[in-house]
Each structure stands twice: as structure tokens, then as C-alpha cells.
């Protein structure tokens, strides 16, 4: 129960282009496969909330933060219930479509 908060705290300080993010995401992906579903659901909802509140800030730091949290959320999706995975998709898809190219 203490590993995921430490991993998320570590990820919070990473840039989307940082190679350590991939390593952290691999750890998170393994953790969610063995974690209790209730905790995975709770963390996913917190990440969704964080992404939505971060998108309210239209600056490059906020955009980088959103991209990092979306990357984390993407590795969690396979462990989510179908209904929560659909909610994540419906929430994140518009953000990806609006992203500058």
C-alpha cells in the first residue's frame, strides 16, 4: 500500500521526456496487476481528477504535468474495470485531440 504513493511522488517530478518515467511506469504497471482492485480504482480516479484540474492551467508546465499523468494512467488502464476504462477514455480522448501537434 505504500509503494504506489512513493512511485507517484517520484513521477510527479519527472518530465514527460525523462527516461525514468518509462521505468516508473513499468513499476506501476506491475504493481496494479497485483494490487487490490479498490486501490487501483481509487488511484485512477485521483489521477483523472488531477488531470482535469491541471488542464485548467493553460501553461507549458501544466501541459507537461498532464502529459505525464496521462502516461501513468495509460499503464493502469488494463487493470481497470470496463466502466472505469471507458470513463478514462472519454475523459482523456478530448484532451489528446486538443493537444498541439
Order of alpha helices (4+ residues) and beta strands (2+ residues): alpha-alpha-alpha-alpha-alpha
